[in-house]
């Protein structure tokens, strides 16, 4: 039980660390400082971690990576949508 609690705590902290960036990006529409290749590679890695979690049936891996994947997909959509439009404040 302690091991799963540690896993879920680590997953929650890692996942929630992306939330302030998503909120800020939605608010300002400014994603100039977020590298597109970084987002694509991160999303690919998160997708693979999700598959790995399902193969092992490890719920901390599955939940954390599905939520983090969703948050980063939002960032990717915003990055592509507002690319070169000069939106946001610095």
C-alpha positions as CSV (number, residue, x, y, z in Angstrom):
1,X,0.0,0.0,0.0
2,X,2.8,2.4,0.8
3,X,4.4,1.8,-2.5
4,X,1.2,2.7,-4.4
5,X,0.8,5.8,-2.2
6,X,4.3,7.0,-3.1
7,X,3.6,6.2,-6.8
8,X,0.4,8.2,-6.8
9,X,2.0,11.1,-4.9
10,X,4.9,11.2,-7.4
11,X,2.4,11.0,-10.3
12,X,0.2,13.8,-8.9
13,X,3.1,16.2,-8.3
14,X,4.7,15.5,-11.7
15,X,1.4,15.8,-13.5
16,X,0.2,18.9,-11.7
17,X,3.5,20.7,-12.4
18,X,2.2,21.2,-16.0
19,X,-1.1,22.8,-14.9
20,X,0.3,26.3,-14.2
21,X,1.8,26.4,-17.7
22,X,-1.4,25.3,-19.3
23,X,-3.4,27.9,-17.4
24,X,-0.9,30.7,-18.2
25,X,-0.9,29.6,-21.9
26,X,-4.7,29.7,-22.1
27,X,-4.8,33.1,-20.4
28,X,-2.0,34.8,-22.4
29,X,-2.1,32.9,-25.6
30,X,1.7,33.3,-25.7
31,X,3.7,30.1,-26.2
32,X,6.7,31.6,-27.9
33,X,9.1,30.2,-25.3
34,X,7.8,26.6,-25.6
35,X,9.7,24.6,-28.1
36,X,7.6,22.7,-30.6
37,X,10.0,19.8,-30.8
38,X,10.1,19.6,-27.0
39,X,6.3,19.2,-26.9
40,X,6.2,16.6,-29.7
41,X,8.9,14.5,-28.1
42,X,7.3,14.8,-24.6
43,X,3.9,13.8,-26.0
44,X,5.4,10.8,-27.7
45,X,7.1,9.8,-24.5
46,X,4.0,10.2,-22.5
47,X,2.0,8.1,-24.9
48,X,4.6,5.3,-24.6
49,X,4.6,5.6,-20.8
50,X,0.8,5.2,-20.9
51,X,1.1,2.1,-23.1
52,X,3.8,0.7,-20.7
53,X,1.5,1.4,-17.7
54,X,-1.3,-0.5,-19.4
55,X,0.9,-3.4,-20.2
56,X,2.0,-3.6,-16.5
57,X,-1.5,-2.6,-15.2
58,X,0.2,0.0,-13.0
59,X,-2.5,2.6,-12.3
60,X,-0.1,5.4,-11.0
61,X,1.7,5.2,-14.4
62,X,-1.5,5.1,-16.4
63,X,-3.4,7.9,-14.6
64,X,-0.4,10.3,-14.4
65,X,0.6,9.8,-18.0
66,X,-3.0,10.1,-19.4
67,X,-3.6,13.4,-17.5
68,X,-0.1,14.8,-18.4
69,X,-0.6,13.7,-22.0
70,X,-3.9,15.6,-22.1
71,X,-2.4,18.7,-20.6
72,X,0.5,18.7,-23.1
73,X,-1.9,18.1,-26.0
74,X,-3.6,21.3,-24.9
75,X,-0.3,23.1,-25.0
76,X,0.5,21.6,-28.5
77,X,-2.9,22.8,-29.9
78,X,-2.4,26.2,-28.4
79,X,1.2,26.4,-29.7
80,X,0.0,25.5,-33.2
81,X,-3.1,27.7,-33.1
82,X,-1.3,30.9,-31.9
83,X,2.0,30.3,-33.8
84,X,3.2,33.6,-35.2
85,X,0.1,35.6,-34.3
86,X,1.8,37.8,-31.7
87,X,-0.8,37.0,-29.1
88,X,-0.2,37.5,-25.4
89,X,1.7,39.7,-23.0
90,X,5.2,39.2,-21.7
